[in-house]
Amino acid sequence: MSWRWEYDPDEECVVGGAPLAFVAEVEKRADELVRAAEAFYLDGSVYRGEGPRGNDAFVPGGMFTYLVLPRHERVYLRQVTYW
């Protein structure tokens, strides 16, 4: 398994209607979060520590909420807010 990010539950639900430039910023930041999680957890599939960690990330034009699940080796993008 390898680390990656996904929209949860799906792209339309999470970013539907958001400007394309904003979505590009969100996805660029999600790539950075994946690289950081991959370096921090190394082999997430055998992780036995605390439960999932979520947070907010700010990007130009808004923010998004994400959740890191080491055992799934995923960063799930849950909600975006743009202004």
Helices and strands as residue ranges (DSSP letters): E 4-7, H 11-15, H 20-41, G 44-46, E 53-59, E 62-69, G 70-72, E 74-82
